[in-house]
Amino acid sequence: MIFRSAKRSALTILFFLPFIFLTLQGCKKKRPEMATILYKKTHNKVFNNVTPEGFSEVFKHVLDSAKSTLAYPRQIAAFYEQNDYDAQLVMDHLFNSDLNTAAAWFMKADEHGLNPKMFRTDEIRALLKKFDDKKGIKTVNEAYHDMAELELLFANSLIKYSTALQYGIVNPKKIYVRYYTDAKLPDTATMMQVLQTRSIKNYLDSIQPKTPQYVALQKALTNNYQAPGLSPEETKRTIIANLERLRWKNKPSENKYVIVNIPDYTLNVVENGHPVLNMKVCDGEGRNKTNANTIVNYHDTATVDRPFPRETPQLNSLIHSVDVNPVWNIPESIASKEIMVDAAKDRYYLSNKGIQVYKNGKLVDDQDIDWSTAKKDEYEFKQKPGDDNSLGKIKFLFTNKSNVYLHDTPAKSAFDLPARDVSHGCVRLGEPQQLALNLFGPGPKYNLIVKDMASDRPDPTTIYLPKKVPVYITYVTCWADESGTLQFRQDVYGLDIVLYANLLKAGI
């Protein structure tokens, strides 16, 4: 009986042990040694009279009044509430040089194209100086307030600096209207991680961006590099904008992917970190085609993203299939603004281009219609497969909100242009059959593609990839090529201007 009772008690203790542990973990972090430690480190007698309870009461008031000045007030308030308003950073890191090291990192923020003032560096250094001077703090109340202000300033700046370097200052989805690329954003757990780290120095060392691209641009910025044909200020601002892009967590992580860079008018297939196929492309017509607005000289209206209707969106998706000898379902905007206008000028235009006309879903004779008076919303237009089809002989399909795709084109002369923003939004390929070979590989499916593309009597055929391939459509105006040389491209959509304007608003 006694044995059973003892066994039952033991089981009860084992059952409740995790809960007891969690309760202890959540208990207030007692610092009875606070006064002793602070006096020993500062040699300021004022600290002999401080207590954890006295500090926490003052800290609550300082935190409440400072919320409007914090970048992350909700997260910081929740963190300190859970930790019973303990002077966590001051007590754990002030006297091991961590906070001085962090302040030094903040001072070097300009190496990332960021302003040290964003991290309130001068205020932090002034407070640190008071703790170094044994007569710098004269009363207990002043000690509490200075500790509270230093705690909050550091908490706020550490989180802000950490998120800036790991995720960027600006959220691209908030500044760009046609931005559909997946991008990770910091969550509360990520933000609070820096406040819980044992070594702030090691943590800040670990989050410094170290990719070759970032290091190359950072080196150019700190060395005041000037790009050929650009002013020093234009070079600097372009580099800063692209450093911010590199900080966004939106980069391909797959072993193989297709990537289009809009300002460079190129497509690359990348495998294991190296390009294995490169070709020219034509992309959508942009608002800054003549470079009237530069990142240095621009009108205020250029600071807000107002896309030209034909601009190619930034996105990521998966290429899942190809249409060989595709039918072009002509978008209403193109039909009303171009097709019907040309049909009104030339009665044989539609038949010569292989364009069929539908009304209420039924095929009609375009010769029976007066296109100069026809209502724009009554008709649908489809272009049959053939040599004149605007999509060429093949298009590569991937799911996206903008209904764009990669495709062939009969207008080959455009690939000789230095600026190839000439499409309605889709991406025209210079070597579509080479892309098909790369994605499908040699074999029956690729052989069928080649055969159908060469056919004199083409029929539409859909062929699915054996494995979906990621595609990224990006916008990068400055990068280091494989030789390490910096490349700069014209800001054809004015997206550098929009980004830089928002970085200025954020305080860079």
C-alpha positions in Angstrom: 0.0 0.0 0.0 2.8 2.3 1.0 4.7 1.3 -2.2 1.7 2.1 -4.4 1.3 5.5 -2.7 4.9 6.3 -3.2 4.7 5.1 -6.8 1.7 7.3 -7.4 3.5 10.3 -5.8 6.5 9.7 -8.0 4.3 9.6 -11.1 2.5 12.8 -10.0 5.8 14.6 -9.6 7.0 13.4 -13.0 3.7 14.5 -14.6 4.0 18.0 -13.2 7.8 18.4 -13.5 7.6 20.0 -17.0 5.0 22.4 -15.9 7.1 23.3 -12.8 10.1 23.9 -15.1 8.0 26.1 -17.4 6.7 28.1 -14.5 10.2 28.6 -13.2 11.3 29.7 -16.7 8.6 32.3 -16.8 9.3 33.6 -13.3 10.7 37.0 -12.8 14.5 37.1 -13.4 15.7 38.0 -10.0 18.9 40.2 -9.9 19.6 40.6 -6.2 23.2 41.3 -7.1 22.2 44.3 -9.4 23.6 47.0 -7.1 26.8 45.0 -6.4 27.5 44.4 -10.0 26.7 48.0 -11.2 28.8 49.5 -8.4 31.7 47.1 -9.0 31.8 47.9 -12.7 31.1 51.6 -12.6 32.7 52.6 -9.3 29.8 55.0 -9.0 28.3 54.9 -5.4 24.9 55.8 -6.7 24.4 52.3 -7.9 24.8 50.9 -4.4 21.1 51.9 -3.9 19.5 50.5 -7.0 17.1 47.5 -6.9 15.5 45.3 -9.6 12.1 46.4 -8.3 12.9 50.1 -8.4 14.3 49.8 -11.9 11.3 47.8 -13.3 8.8 50.5 -12.1 10.8 53.3 -13.8 11.3 51.1 -16.9 7.6 50.6 -17.3 7.0 54.4 -17.4 10.0 55.0 -19.8 8.8 52.2 -22.1 5.2 53.5 -22.2 6.4 57.1 -23.0 8.9 55.9 -25.6 6.6 53.7 -27.7 6.0 56.3 -30.4 9.8 56.5 -31.0 10.4 52.7 -31.3 10.5 50.9 -34.7 8.9 47.8 -33.1 6.9 49.0 -30.1 4.5 46.1 -29.8 7.2 43.4 -30.0 9.6 45.2 -27.6 6.8 45.9 -25.1 5.7 42.2 -25.2 9.3 41.0 -24.7 9.9 43.1 -21.6 6.5 42.3 -20.2 7.4 38.6 -20.5 10.7 39.2 -18.8 9.2 41.3 -16.0 10.9 44.5 -17.2 14.4 43.3 -16.4 17.5 45.3 -17.5 18.5 42.4 -19.7 20.9 44.1 -22.2 22.4 46.4 -19.6 23.1 43.8 -17.1 24.2 41.0 -19.5 26.1 43.0 -22.1 27.1 46.4 -20.9 30.2 45.3 -19.1 31.5 42.6 -21.5 32.1 45.2 -24.3 29.1 43.8 -26.3 27.2 47.1 -26.3 30.3 49.1 -27.3 30.9 46.6 -30.1 27.3 46.9 -31.3 27.6 50.7 -31.2 30.7 50.5 -33.4 28.8 48.3 -35.9 26.0 50.9 -36.0 28.6 53.6 -36.7 29.7 51.6 -39.8 26.2 51.3 -41.2 27.1 53.6 -44.0 29.2 50.7 -45.5 25.8 49.1 -46.2 24.4 52.4 -47.7 22.5 53.1 -44.4 22.7 56.1 -42.1 24.1 55.4 -38.6 21.5 57.9 -37.3 18.8 55.3 -38.1 20.2 53.4 -35.1 20.4 56.4 -32.8 24.1 55.9 -32.5 24.9 59.3 -31.0 22.4 58.9 -28.2 23.6 55.4 -27.4 27.3 56.5 -27.2 26.4 59.4 -25.0 24.7 57.1 -22.5 27.5 54.6 -22.6 29.9 57.4 -21.8 27.9 58.3 -18.7 28.3 54.7 -17.4 32.1 54.9 -18.1 32.3 58.0 -15.9 32.1 57.2 -12.2 30.5 60.6 -11.6 28.4 60.7 -14.8 25.2 59.6 -13.0 24.4 61.5 -9.8 21.1 60.1 -8.4 19.4 56.8 -8.2 16.4 58.1 -10.2 18.9 59.3 -12.9 20.5 55.8 -12.8 17.1 54.1 -13.3 16.2 56.4 -16.2 19.6 56.1 -17.9 19.5 52.3 -17.6 15.9 52.3 -19.0 16.8 54.5 -21.9 19.9 52.6 -22.7 18.0 49.3 -22.5 15.3 50.6 -24.9 17.6 52.3 -27.3 19.7 49.2 -27.7 16.8 46.9 -27.9 15.3 49.0 -30.7 18.5 49.6 -32.6 19.7 46.0 -32.4 16.4 44.7 -33.8 16.3 47.4 -36.5 19.9 46.8 -37.5 19.5 43.0 -37.5 16.3 43.1 -39.6 17.8 45.7 -42.0 20.8 43.5 -42.8 18.9 40.3 -43.0 15.6 41.4 -44.7 16.2 44.9 -45.9 14.8 48.3 -44.9 11.9 48.4 -47.4 9.2 45.8 -48.1 9.2 45.5 -51.9 5.5 44.4 -51.9 4.6 47.7 -50.3 6.3 49.9 -52.8 5.9 48.1 -56.1 2.4 47.6 -57.7 3.4 44.6 -59.8 5.7 42.7 -57.4 4.7 39.0 -57.2 7.9 37.4 -55.9 7.8 35.5 -52.7 9.9 37.3 -50.1 10.4 36.3 -46.4 9.8 39.0 -43.8 11.0 39.0 -40.2 8.6 37.6 -37.6 8.5 38.4 -33.9 10.6 35.4 -33.0 13.3 36.5 -35.4 13.2 40.1 -34.1 13.6 39.0 -30.5 16.4 36.6 -31.2 19.0 39.2 -30.9 17.8 40.3 -27.5 18.2 36.7 -26.2 21.7 36.0 -27.7 24.5 35.3 -25.3 27.1 37.2 -27.4 25.8 40.2 -29.3 29.3 40.6 -30.9 29.1 37.1 -32.4 25.5 37.5 -33.5 26.2 40.8 -35.3 29.3 39.2 -36.9 27.1 36.3 -38.2 24.5 38.5 -39.8 26.8 40.6 -42.0 25.9 39.8 -45.6 28.7 37.9 -47.2 27.6 36.8 -50.6 30.1 37.7 -53.4 27.5 40.1 -55.0 26.9 42.0 -51.8 30.6 42.2 -51.0 31.4 43.5 -54.5 28.8 46.3 -54.3 29.8 47.1 -50.7 33.4 47.4 -51.7 32.5 49.7 -54.6 30.4 51.9 -52.3 33.1 52.3 -49.6 35.7 53.0 -52.3 33.6 55.7 -53.9 33.6 53.9 -57.2 32.3 55.9 -60.2 30.7 54.0 -63.1 31.5 55.0 -66.7 28.9 57.5 -68.0 27.4 58.1 -64.5 28.1 60.8 -62.0 29.5 59.9 -58.6 26.1 60.5 -56.9 24.2 58.5 -59.5 26.7 55.6 -59.1 26.4 55.8 -55.3 22.6 55.8 -55.3 22.3 53.0 -57.8 24.7 50.8 -55.7 22.7 51.6 -52.5 19.4 50.7 -54.2 20.8 47.3 -55.4 22.4 46.6 -52.0 18.9 46.9 -50.6 17.6 44.4 -53.3 20.3 42.0 -52.2 19.2 42.1 -48.6 15.6 41.1 -49.6 15.0 37.4 -48.9 13.6 36.6 -52.3 16.5 34.9 -54.0 16.3 31.6 -55.8 17.2 28.7 -53.6 16.7 25.9 -56.2 19.6 24.0 -57.9 18.2 24.9 -61.3 16.1 27.9 -62.3 15.3 30.3 -65.1 15.9 34.0 -64.3 15.1 37.1 -66.4 16.6 40.5 -65.6 14.3 43.1 -67.1 16.8 46.1 -67.3 19.5 43.8 -68.8 17.1 42.2 -71.4 18.6 38.8 -70.7 17.5 35.3 -69.6 19.8 32.9 -67.9 19.3 29.3 -66.9 21.3 28.7 -63.7 22.4 25.3 -62.5 24.3 24.8 -59.2 25.0 28.5 -59.0 26.4 28.9 -62.6 24.7 30.1 -65.8 24.5 27.3 -68.4 22.4 29.1 -70.9 22.2 32.8 -71.8 20.1 34.6 -74.3 18.7 38.0 -75.3 15.1 38.8 -74.5 12.6 41.6 -75.2 10.5 42.7 -72.3 7.6 45.1 -71.6 7.7 48.7 -72.6 8.6 50.9 -69.6 7.6 54.4 -68.4 11.3 55.6 -68.3 12.2 54.5 -71.8 14.2 57.6 -72.6 15.9 57.8 -69.2 14.2 61.2 -68.6 14.2 60.4 -64.9 17.4 59.3 -63.2 18.0 58.2 -59.6 19.5 61.7 -59.0 17.3 63.9 -61.2 13.6 63.0 -61.1 10.2 64.6 -60.6 8.3 64.0 -57.4 5.7 61.9 -59.2 8.4 59.4 -60.1 8.8 58.4 -56.5 5.5 56.5 -56.5 5.2 53.3 -58.5 2.7 54.0 -61.3 3.4 51.2 -63.9 3.1 51.8 -67.6 0.4 49.3 -68.8 3.0 47.2 -70.8 5.6 46.8 -68.1 6.7 43.2 -67.3 5.9 42.3 -63.6 8.5 41.0 -61.1 7.4 37.5 -60.1 8.4 34.0 -59.4 6.6 30.8 -60.5 7.1 27.3 -62.0 7.3 26.6 -65.7 5.0 23.6 -66.1 4.4 23.2 -69.9 4.9 24.6 -73.4 2.4 25.3 -76.1 3.9 24.6 -79.5 2.3 26.5 -82.4 0.2 28.4 -79.9 -3.1 30.2 -80.5 -2.9 33.8 -79.3 -5.9 34.8 -77.4 -5.5 38.5 -77.9 -6.0 40.6 -74.7 -8.9 43.1 -74.8 -6.6 46.0 -74.3 -4.5 45.1 -77.4 -7.5 44.2 -79.4 -9.3 47.5 -78.8 -6.2 49.8 -79.0 -4.3 48.1 -81.9 -6.1 45.3 -83.7 -9.4 47.0 -84.3 -7.6 50.3 -85.3 -5.5 48.4 -87.9 -8.5 46.5 -89.1 -10.3 49.8 -89.7 -7.4 51.0 -91.8 -7.0 47.8 -93.8 -10.0 45.5 -94.5 -7.6 42.6 -95.2 -5.5 43.1 -92.1 -7.2 40.5 -90.0 -7.2 37.7 -92.6 -3.6 38.5 -93.6 -2.5 38.1 -90.0 -4.5 34.9 -89.4 -6.7 36.6 -86.8 -10.2 35.2 -86.3 -13.1 37.2 -84.8 -15.6 35.8 -82.4 -18.9 37.3 -81.1 -20.7 35.7 -78.2 -18.3 32.8 -78.6 -19.2 32.2 -82.2 -16.8 32.7 -85.2 -17.9 35.6 -87.5 -16.8 36.9 -90.8 -14.6 40.0 -90.2 -15.5 41.3 -93.7 -19.1 41.9 -92.5 -18.0 44.3 -89.8 -17.4 48.0 -90.0 -14.4 48.3 -87.7 -14.5 52.1 -87.6 -17.7 52.0 -85.7 -17.6 48.5 -84.0 -18.0 48.4 -80.2 -14.8 47.4 -78.5 -16.3 45.0 -76.0 -18.4 43.0 -78.5 -15.7 41.0 -80.1 -12.9 38.5 -79.2 -9.8 37.9 -81.3 -7.7 34.8 -81.7 -4.6 34.5 -83.9 -4.1 31.1 -85.5 -0.7 29.3 -85.4 1.7 30.2 -88.1 4.6 32.3 -89.1 2.8 35.6 -88.4 1.6 34.5 -84.9 2.9 37.1 -82.4 3.8 34.3 -80.0 6.0 32.6 -82.6 6.2 28.9 -82.6 6.4 28.2 -78.8 5.4 29.7 -75.5 6.5 28.6 -72.0 3.7 28.6 -69.4 3.7 29.3 -65.7 1.0 30.4 -63.3 0.9 34.1 -62.6 -1.5 36.9 -61.8 -0.5 39.0 -64.8 -1.1 36.4 -67.5 2.4 36.8 -68.9 4.7 34.1 -70.3 8.0 33.5 -72.1 7.5 33.1 -75.9 9.0 33.0 -79.3 8.4 35.9 -81.8 8.4 36.5 -85.5 9.9 40.0 -84.9 13.5 38.9 -84.7 15.0 42.3 -85.6 14.1 43.7 -82.1 16.9 41.5 -80.7 19.5 43.7 -82.4 18.3 46.7 -80.4 20.4 47.8 -77.4 17.2 48.6 -75.4 14.7 45.9 -75.9 11.7 47.0 -73.8 9.3 46.6 -76.8 6.7 44.0 -75.8 3.3 44.3 -74.3 4.4 42.7 -71.1 5.4 39.1 -71.9 9.1 38.1 -72.4 10.1 37.4 -76.0 13.0 34.9 -76.3 15.9 35.2 -78.6 16.5 31.4 -78.7 13.3 29.7 -77.5 14.3 26.3 -79.0 17.5 26.3 -76.9 15.5 26.9 -73.8 13.2 24.0 -74.7 16.3 21.8 -75.1 17.6 22.8 -71.7 14.3 22.3 -69.9 13.2 19.1 -71.6 16.6 17.6 -72.4 17.2 15.4 -75.5 14.5 12.8 -76.1 11.0 12.2 -77.5 9.4 15.3 -76.1 12.1 17.7 -77.4 12.1 15.9 -80.8 8.3 16.5 -81.0 8.8 20.2 -80.2 11.4 20.5 -83.0 9.2 18.6 -85.5 6.0 20.7 -84.7 7.9 24.0 -84.7 9.1 23.2 -88.3 5.7 22.0 -89.6 4.2 23.8 -92.6 0.7 22.9 -91.3 1.0 23.6 -87.6 -1.5 22.5 -85.0 -1.5 23.6 -81.4 0.2 21.1 -79.1 0.7 21.3 -75.3 3.6 19.4 -73.9 4.3 19.1 -70.1 7.8 19.3 -68.6 8.9 16.1 -66.9 9.7 18.4 -63.9 8.6 21.9 -63.3 11.3 24.5 -63.4 11.3 27.7 -61.3 11.3 31.0 -63.1 12.2 34.4 -61.7 11.5 37.7 -63.4 13.7 40.3 -61.6 14.8 43.9 -61.8 18.5 44.5 -61.1 20.4 47.6 -62.4 23.8 46.9 -60.8 25.7 43.7 -60.2 29.1 42.1 -60.5 29.6 39.8 -63.4 31.6 36.6 -63.2 34.9 38.5 -63.8 34.0 40.8 -60.8 33.4 43.8 -63.1 30.4 46.0 -62.0 27.7 46.2 -64.6 25.1 49.0 -64.6 21.9 49.2 -66.6 19.4 51.9 -67.3 16.5 52.2 -64.9 14.0 51.6 -67.7 10.9 51.3 -65.4 12.1 53.9 -62.9 12.0 51.3 -60.1 15.4 52.5 -58.7 13.8 55.9 -58.2 10.9 54.4 -56.3 13.1 52.3 -54.2 15.6 55.0 -53.4 12.8 57.5 -52.5 11.4 54.9 -50.0 14.9 54.3 -48.6 15.2 58.0 -48.0 11.8 58.0 -46.2 13.1 55.2 -44.0 16.0 57.4 -43.0 19.1 56.1 -44.9 
